[in-house]
Amino acid sequence: MAKVDLVRRSMPKQAPDERVRNFDEVALGYTEQLAREEAARCLSCKKPGCVDGCPVSVDIPRFVGLVAEGDFAAAVRAVKATNALPAVCGRVCPQEEQCEARCILGKKGDPVAIGRLERFVADWEAAAGEAAGAAAPLPPPTGRRVAVVGSGPAGITVAADLALRGHGVTMFEALHEAGGVLTYGIPEFRLPKAIVRREVDYVRSLGVELRLDFVVGKTRTIERLLHDFDAVFVGAGAGLPWFLDIPGENLNGVFSANEYLTRCNLMRGFRFPAFDTPLKRPARVAVFGGGNVAMDSARTALRLGADEVHIVYRRSKTELPARAEEVENAEEEGVIFDFLTLPVQLIGDAAGRLSSIECRRMELGEPDDSGRRRPVEVPGSEFVMQIDASVCAIGNSPNPLIPMTTPGLEVGRKGNIVASDETGATSRPGVWAGGDVVTGAATVISAMGAGRRAARSIDESFAG
């Protein structure tokens, strides 16, 4: 019996001292040899837990087995049978909490690097030519038409799934580029925009129409769309930023992560002056929060030329919600982590520019509802940090525009649209919803899973 290989193959990446000076992708991906070696570690379990851990139910043992055999075109087809965004998911999804967490190899060693292999097959397809992993021919048109609001992960998934069922689909995007949070929220060095455009183009190749600069709720309401379409899916994301609600948040130099990353990513601020979106290049930056968005903001600030960047987080490293890989990359690049630290006031100079922040030390108490230990302020522990820019990355809520203009649409306490977990159906007949607009800010793959369930439900509603 062959010895079980318990060690995953490392993925090459740029050296830290090189990558902090550019916006090129950090991780370089597997070579064909590394991919086949990694895929060969798979045990091809009879009851694969990895599939149960995948929100879009990719047939993981099949596609991994095909990679091991070197049949990459077939592997692409196997992945795309249920996942319209493999190049994206392979880069930004938390596989360590989902499919890879269920891998049996993880009990004694490293789980199979499913995400890295998914990225490999998607990138191989792009390099080999768009027909390499071509899908089956589309079915005959059904005559049914669906409006998809938002072109982020949930919207793209719904659009692809419904198009593959023969329905006519139109995606409406408020911004001037498609992709939603994939385009405006995730930096180039983690998810190159050429890859997002490639994935959107794939969905358009299925016959999906894309309309940009179209703000549903303002350009046209959901009610009006229902006159022209048989169903509407709302995947408008969560683009309303939260702030700390502390003194000084109106000072010059204070940003929400949404604004900061949108200026840099969607509006290409990192390429100023080639693109006319100026971005402040401060010397000392503080980023509030501990999730992936906070890591993206801090690493972006370094690449924009900041001398010093701090992550200010009120809990300890153990409680950080960001992916371990992103925290590791940030540490390698020189981001300073100020744990157990709470900002309580932003202080400005005479011209109204941010100049420092007053903070307070924290200690961990009993666990709260999230299961993480609750931070408790330490009396008399105030201190001041000299900072000339801050980025608040503590979360987002859905934009209220669609709920405000759609009668009969039930909304939750935080402004999220209320929808069925199983079907995505809302309280308004003919309207489905999924992704961050329902759950609040979450992962790309969970939004895609919601999109798949909604597409199935919409299709079933057409069948009566």
C-alpha positions as CSV (number, residue, x, y, z in Angstrom):
1,M,0.0,0.0,0.0
2,A,1.4,3.4,-1.0
3,K,2.4,5.7,1.8
4,V,-0.1,8.6,2.4
5,D,1.4,12.0,1.6
6,L,0.5,14.3,4.5
7,V,2.4,17.4,3.3
8,R,0.8,19.9,0.9
9,R,2.8,21.5,-1.9
10,S,3.7,25.2,-1.2
11,M,2.6,27.8,-3.6
12,P,5.3,30.1,-5.0
13,K,4.7,33.8,-4.2
14,Q,6.5,37.1,-4.5
15,A,9.1,38.0,-1.8
16,P,7.7,40.5,0.7
17,D,10.3,43.1,0.0
18,E,9.4,43.0,-3.7
19,R,5.6,42.8,-3.5
20,V,5.2,45.8,-1.1
21,R,6.5,48.0,-4.0
22,N,3.9,46.8,-6.6
23,F,0.3,45.8,-7.0
24,D,1.0,42.6,-8.9
25,E,-0.6,39.4,-7.6
26,V,1.3,38.1,-4.5
27,A,0.6,34.3,-5.0
28,L,2.0,33.0,-8.3
29,G,0.0,29.7,-8.5
30,Y,1.0,26.1,-9.0
31,T,3.0,24.8,-12.0
32,E,1.5,21.8,-13.7
33,Q,4.0,19.5,-11.9
34,L,3.1,21.0,-8.5
35,A,-0.6,20.8,-9.2
36,R,-0.4,17.1,-10.3
37,E,1.7,16.2,-7.2
38,E,-0.7,18.0,-4.9
39,A,-3.8,16.4,-6.6
40,A,-2.2,13.0,-6.3
41,R,-2.5,13.3,-2.5
42,C,-6.3,13.0,-2.6
43,L,-7.6,9.7,-1.2
44,S,-10.8,9.7,-3.4
45,C,-13.0,9.0,-0.4
46,K,-16.2,7.1,-1.0
47,K,-18.0,9.6,1.2
48,P,-16.2,12.9,0.4
49,G,-16.7,15.3,3.2
50,C,-15.1,18.0,1.1
51,V,-18.2,18.2,-1.2
52,D,-20.5,18.6,1.8
53,G,-18.3,21.5,2.9
54,C,-18.5,23.3,-0.5
55,P,-21.5,25.8,-0.7
56,V,-21.8,25.2,-4.4
57,S,-21.3,21.4,-4.3
58,V,-18.3,21.2,-6.7
59,D,-17.5,17.5,-7.4
60,I,-14.1,17.9,-5.7
61,P,-12.8,14.3,-5.9
62,R,-13.6,14.2,-9.6
63,F,-11.9,17.4,-10.6
64,V,-8.9,16.8,-8.3
65,G,-8.5,13.3,-9.8
66,L,-8.5,14.7,-13.3
67,V,-5.8,17.1,-12.3
68,A,-3.7,14.2,-11.0
69,E,-4.2,12.5,-14.4
70,G,-3.2,15.6,-16.3
71,D,-6.6,16.0,-18.0
72,F,-6.9,19.6,-17.2
73,A,-9.6,20.4,-19.7
74,A,-11.9,17.8,-18.2
75,A,-11.1,19.2,-14.7
76,V,-12.2,22.6,-15.8
77,R,-15.5,21.2,-17.0
78,A,-16.0,19.3,-13.8
79,V,-15.5,22.5,-11.7
80,K,-17.6,24.8,-14.0
81,A,-20.5,22.4,-13.8
82,T,-21.4,24.0,-10.5
83,N,-19.0,27.0,-10.1
84,A,-19.1,29.9,-12.5
85,L,-16.2,31.6,-10.8
86,P,-13.4,29.1,-10.2
87,A,-10.5,31.6,-10.7
88,V,-12.0,33.9,-8.1
89,C,-13.0,31.2,-5.6
90,G,-9.5,29.6,-5.8
91,R,-8.0,32.9,-4.7
92,V,-10.3,34.5,-2.1
93,C,-12.6,31.8,-0.6
94,P,-11.8,30.5,2.9
95,Q,-11.3,26.9,1.8
96,E,-9.7,26.2,5.2
97,E,-13.1,26.7,6.8
98,Q,-15.1,24.9,4.2
99,C,-14.1,22.1,1.8
100,E,-10.5,21.7,3.1
101,A,-11.8,21.6,6.7
102,R,-13.6,18.3,5.8
103,C,-10.6,16.7,4.1
104,I,-9.7,13.4,5.9
105,L,-6.0,14.1,5.4
106,G,-6.4,17.1,7.7
107,K,-6.8,14.8,10.7
108,K,-3.1,13.8,10.6
109,G,-1.5,16.3,8.2
110,D,-2.3,18.9,5.7
111,P,-5.6,18.7,3.8
112,V,-5.5,18.7,0.0
113,A,-5.0,22.2,-1.3
114,I,-8.4,22.3,-3.0
115,G,-8.5,26.0,-3.5
116,R,-5.1,26.2,-5.0
117,L,-6.0,23.4,-7.4
118,E,-9.3,25.2,-8.4
119,R,-7.3,28.3,-9.1
120,F,-4.8,26.2,-11.2
121,V,-7.4,24.7,-13.5
122,A,-9.1,28.1,-14.0
123,D,-5.7,29.7,-14.9
124,W,-4.8,26.8,-17.1
125,E,-8.0,27.3,-19.1
126,A,-7.2,31.0,-19.5
127,A,-3.7,30.2,-20.7
128,A,-4.8,27.3,-23.0
129,G,-7.6,29.2,-24.7
130,E,-11.3,29.8,-23.8
131,A,-12.5,26.7,-25.6
132,A,-10.3,24.4,-23.6
133,G,-12.9,23.7,-20.9
134,A,-15.9,24.7,-23.0
135,A,-19.3,23.9,-21.4
136,A,-22.0,21.8,-23.1
137,P,-24.3,23.6,-25.7
138,L,-27.0,25.8,-24.2
139,P,-30.6,24.4,-24.1
140,P,-33.3,25.9,-26.3
141,P,-34.8,29.2,-24.9
142,T,-37.7,28.8,-22.5
143,G,-39.1,32.3,-23.2
144,R,-38.8,33.2,-19.5
145,R,-36.9,36.3,-18.5
146,V,-35.1,37.1,-15.3
147,A,-33.7,40.4,-14.0
148,V,-30.6,40.1,-11.8
149,V,-29.8,43.1,-9.7
150,G,-26.0,43.3,-9.0
151,S,-23.1,41.6,-10.8
152,G,-21.2,40.4,-7.8
153,P,-20.7,36.7,-6.8
154,A,-24.4,36.0,-6.1
155,G,-25.7,37.8,-9.2
156,I,-23.1,36.2,-11.5
157,T,-24.0,32.7,-10.2
158,V,-27.7,33.2,-10.6
159,A,-27.2,34.6,-14.1
160,A,-25.0,31.6,-15.2
161,D,-27.2,29.0,-13.7
162,L,-30.4,30.4,-15.2
163,A,-28.8,30.9,-18.6
164,L,-27.7,27.3,-18.5
165,R,-31.3,26.3,-18.0
166,G,-32.4,28.2,-21.1
167,H,-33.8,31.3,-19.5
168,G,-33.1,34.9,-20.7
169,V,-31.1,36.8,-18.2
170,T,-30.3,40.5,-17.8
171,M,-27.8,41.7,-15.1
172,F,-28.2,45.3,-13.9
173,E,-25.0,46.8,-12.3
174,A,-25.0,50.2,-10.6
175,L,-21.3,50.9,-11.2
176,H,-19.5,51.3,-14.5
177,E,-17.7,47.9,-14.3
178,A,-19.2,44.5,-13.5
179,G,-18.0,42.3,-10.7
180,G,-19.4,44.0,-7.6
181,V,-17.2,43.6,-4.5
182,L,-14.8,41.5,-6.6
183,T,-14.0,44.6,-8.6
184,Y,-14.4,47.5,-6.1
185,G,-13.5,45.7,-2.8
186,I,-10.6,43.2,-3.3
187,P,-7.2,44.6,-4.3
188,E,-5.3,43.9,-7.5
189,F,-2.5,42.1,-5.6
190,R,-5.1,39.5,-4.2
191,L,-7.5,39.3,-7.2
192,P,-6.4,40.8,-10.5
193,K,-9.3,42.6,-12.2
194,A,-8.4,40.9,-15.5
195,I,-9.5,37.7,-13.9
196,V,-12.8,39.2,-12.8
197,R,-13.4,40.5,-16.3
198,R,-12.6,37.0,-17.7
199,E,-15.2,35.4,-15.4
200,V,-17.8,38.0,-16.3
201,D,-17.1,37.5,-20.0
202,Y,-17.7,33.7,-19.5
203,V,-21.2,34.5,-18.0
204,R,-21.9,36.8,-20.9
205,S,-20.9,34.1,-23.4
206,L,-23.9,32.1,-22.0
207,G,-26.2,34.8,-23.5
208,V,-26.5,36.9,-20.3
209,E,-27.1,40.6,-21.1
210,L,-25.2,43.1,-18.9
211,R,-26.4,46.7,-18.3
212,L,-24.0,49.0,-16.5
213,D,-24.6,52.4,-14.7
214,F,-28.1,51.2,-13.9
215,V,-29.2,51.9,-10.3
216,V,-32.1,49.7,-9.4
217,G,-34.4,51.7,-7.1
218,K,-33.5,54.9,-8.9
219,T,-33.0,54.3,-12.6
220,R,-35.9,51.8,-12.4
221,T,-37.6,50.2,-9.4
222,I,-38.1,46.5,-8.7
223,E,-41.8,47.0,-9.3
224,R,-41.1,48.3,-12.8
225,L,-38.7,45.4,-13.5
226,L,-41.5,43.0,-12.6
227,H,-43.6,44.4,-15.5
228,D,-40.9,43.4,-18.0
229,F,-39.4,40.2,-16.4
230,D,-40.9,37.0,-15.0
231,A,-38.7,37.1,-11.9
232,V,-36.2,39.4,-10.2
233,F,-33.1,38.3,-8.1
234,V,-31.6,40.9,-5.8
235,G,-27.9,40.4,-5.2
236,A,-26.9,44.1,-4.5
237,G,-24.4,43.3,-1.8
238,A,-23.7,45.3,1.4
239,G,-22.1,48.6,0.4
240,L,-23.1,50.8,3.4
241,P,-20.1,51.1,5.6
242,W,-20.1,51.1,9.4
243,F,-18.2,53.6,11.5
244,L,-17.0,53.6,15.1
245,D,-19.2,56.5,16.1
246,I,-16.4,58.3,18.0
247,P,-15.4,61.9,18.0
248,G,-13.4,63.2,15.0
249,E,-14.7,60.9,12.3
250,N,-15.4,63.9,10.0
251,L,-11.8,64.9,9.9
252,N,-9.8,65.0,6.6
253,G,-7.9,61.8,6.3
254,V,-10.6,59.5,7.8
255,F,-11.9,56.9,5.3
256,S,-14.3,54.0,5.3
257,A,-12.7,50.8,3.8
258,N,-15.4,51.0,1.1
259,E,-14.2,54.4,-0.1
260,Y,-10.5,53.7,0.3
261,L,-10.6,50.4,-1.6
262,T,-13.1,51.6,-4.2
263,R,-10.8,54.6,-5.0
264,C,-7.9,52.3,-5.4
265,N,-9.5,49.2,-7.1
266,L,-12.5,50.3,-9.2
267,M,-11.1,53.8,-9.9
268,R,-7.5,52.7,-10.3
269,G,-6.1,55.1,-7.8
270,F,-3.0,53.0,-7.4
271,R,-2.1,54.0,-11.0
272,F,-2.4,57.7,-10.4
273,P,-1.7,59.9,-12.5
274,A,-2.3,57.4,-15.4
275,F,-5.8,57.3,-13.9
276,D,-7.1,60.6,-12.5
277,T,-8.1,59.3,-9.1
278,P,-5.8,60.9,-6.5
279,L,-5.3,58.9,-3.3
280,K,-3.9,60.3,-0.1
281,R,-0.4,58.9,0.5
282,P,0.1,59.4,4.3
283,A,3.1,58.5,6.3
284,R,1.3,56.7,9.2
285,V,-2.0,54.8,8.7
286,A,-4.2,53.1,11.2
287,V,-6.7,50.5,10.0
288,F,-9.5,49.7,12.5
289,G,-10.8,46.1,12.3
290,G,-9.4,42.5,12.0
291,G,-11.1,40.9,9.0
292,N,-9.9,40.4,5.4
293,V,-11.0,43.9,4.4
294,A,-8.8,45.3,7.2
295,M,-5.9,43.3,5.8
296,D,-6.6,44.5,2.3
297,S,-6.7,48.1,3.4
298,A,-3.5,47.9,5.4
299,R,-1.6,46.1,2.6
300,T,-2.9,48.7,0.1
301,A,-1.7,51.6,2.3
302,L,1.8,50.0,2.3
303,R,1.9,49.8,-1.5
304,L,0.7,53.4,-1.8
305,G,3.9,54.5,0.0
306,A,3.0,54.7,3.7
307,D,6.0,54.5,6.0
308,E,4.1,52.7,8.8
309,V,0.7,50.9,8.8
310,H,-1.0,49.7,12.0
311,I,-3.9,47.2,12.4
312,V,-5.7,48.4,15.5
313,Y,-7.8,45.5,16.8
314,R,-9.6,45.4,20.2
315,R,-9.2,41.6,20.6
316,S,-6.1,39.4,20.5
317,K,-4.5,37.6,17.5
318,T,-6.4,34.4,18.3
319,E,-9.7,36.2,17.7
320,L,-8.8,37.7,14.3
321,P,-11.5,36.9,11.8
322,A,-9.2,37.3,8.8
323,R,-7.9,34.3,6.9
324,A,-4.6,33.1,8.4
325,E,-3.0,33.4,5.0
326,E,-3.9,37.1,4.8
327,V,-2.6,37.8,8.3
328,E,0.6,36.0,7.4
329,N,1.1,38.0,4.3
330,A,0.4,41.3,6.1
331,E,2.9,40.4,8.8
332,E,5.6,39.5,6.2
333,E,5.0,42.8,4.5
334,G,5.6,44.8,7.7
335,V,2.1,45.7,8.9
336,I,2.2,46.4,12.7
337,F,-0.6,44.7,14.7
338,D,-1.8,46.6,17.8
339,F,-3.9,44.0,19.6
340,L,-6.2,44.6,22.5
341,T,-6.4,48.3,21.5
342,L,-9.6,50.4,21.1
343,P,-9.7,53.8,19.3
344,V,-11.8,56.2,21.3
345,Q,-11.2,59.5,19.6
346,L,-9.7,60.9,16.4
347,I,-7.8,64.1,16.9
348,G,-7.2,66.8,14.2
349,D,-4.9,69.8,13.7
350,A,-6.0,73.4,13.2
351,A,-6.7,72.8,9.5
352,G,-9.1,69.9,10.3
353,R,-6.7,67.1,9.2
354,L,-6.3,63.9,11.2
355,S,-3.1,64.0,13.3
356,S,-3.5,61.4,16.0
357,I,-5.8,58.9,17.6
358,E,-6.5,58.4,21.3
359,C,-6.7,54.7,22.2
360,R,-7.4,52.6,25.2
361,R,-5.9,49.2,26.2
362,M,-8.2,46.2,26.4
363,E,-8.2,42.8,28.1
364,L,-10.3,39.8,27.3
365,G,-13.2,38.7,29.4
366,E,-15.9,36.1,29.0
367,P,-17.0,34.9,25.6
368,D,-19.8,36.8,23.9
369,D,-22.5,35.6,21.4
370,S,-19.9,35.1,18.7
371,G,-17.9,32.7,20.9
372,R,-15.0,35.0,21.0
373,R,-13.8,36.5,24.4
374,R,-15.4,39.9,25.0
375,P,-12.9,42.8,25.1
376,V,-13.1,44.8,28.3
377,E,-11.5,48.3,28.7
378,V,-8.6,48.7,31.1
379,P,-9.2,51.8,33.3
380,G,-6.6,54.5,33.0
381,S,-4.8,52.9,30.0
382,E,-5.3,55.8,27.5
383,F,-2.5,56.7,25.1
384,V,-2.1,58.6,21.8
385,M,-0.8,57.4,18.5
386,Q,0.5,59.8,15.8
387,I,-1.5,59.0,12.7
388,D,-2.3,61.0,9.6
389,A,-4.9,58.7,8.0
390,S,-7.3,56.1,9.3
391,V,-9.4,53.4,7.5
392,C,-12.5,52.0,9.3
393,A,-13.0,48.3,8.3
394,I,-15.4,47.0,10.8
395,G,-18.3,45.9,8.6
396,N,-21.1,47.0,6.2
397,S,-24.9,46.9,5.8
398,P,-27.0,46.7,2.6
399,N,-27.8,50.0,0.9
400,P,-31.4,50.9,1.9
401,L,-32.4,52.1,-1.6
402,I,-34.1,48.9,-2.9
403,P,-36.0,48.1,0.3
404,M,-37.2,51.8,0.5
405,T,-38.6,51.6,-3.1
406,T,-40.1,48.1,-3.1
407,P,-43.5,47.8,-1.3
408,G,-44.0,44.5,0.5
409,L,-40.4,43.6,0.8
410,E,-39.6,42.5,4.4
411,V,-36.4,44.0,5.9
412,G,-34.4,42.8,8.9
413,R,-33.2,44.8,11.9
414,K,-29.9,45.7,10.2
415,G,-31.4,46.7,6.9
416,N,-30.9,43.3,5.2
417,I,-33.6,41.8,2.9
418,V,-35.3,38.9,4.6
419,A,-35.2,35.8,2.4
420,S,-35.5,32.0,2.8
421,D,-32.2,30.2,3.4
422,E,-33.4,27.3,1.3
423,T,-34.8,29.1,-1.7
424,G,-33.9,32.8,-1.5
425,A,-37.6,33.7,-1.9
426,T,-38.6,37.0,-0.3
427,S,-41.9,38.3,1.1
428,R,-42.5,40.0,-2.3
429,P,-43.9,37.6,-4.9
430,G,-41.6,37.2,-7.9
431,V,-38.6,38.6,-6.0
432,W,-35.7,36.5,-4.7
433,A,-32.5,37.7,-2.9
434,G,-29.2,36.3,-1.8
435,G,-25.6,37.1,-0.8
436,D,-24.5,40.0,1.4
437,V,-27.8,41.9,0.8
438,V,-29.4,39.1,2.9
439,T,-26.7,38.0,5.3
440,G,-24.6,41.1,5.6
441,A,-20.9,41.0,4.6
442,A,-19.8,37.4,4.2
443,T,-17.7,35.2,1.9
444,V,-17.7,35.1,-1.9
445,I,-18.5,31.4,-1.9
446,S,-21.5,31.7,0.5
447,A,-23.0,34.3,-1.8
448,M,-22.5,32.0,-4.7
449,G,-24.2,29.2,-2.7
450,A,-27.2,31.4,-2.1
451,G,-27.3,32.3,-5.8
452,R,-27.3,28.6,-6.8
453,R,-30.2,27.9,-4.4
454,A,-32.2,30.9,-5.7
455,A,-31.6,29.9,-9.3
456,R,-32.9,26.5,-8.6
457,S,-36.0,27.9,-6.9
458,I,-36.7,30.4,-9.7
459,D,-36.4,27.7,-12.3
460,E,-38.8,25.5,-10.3
461,S,-41.3,28.3,-10.0
462,F,-41.3,28.5,-13.8
463,A,-42.1,24.8,-14.0
464,G,-45.2,25.4,-11.9
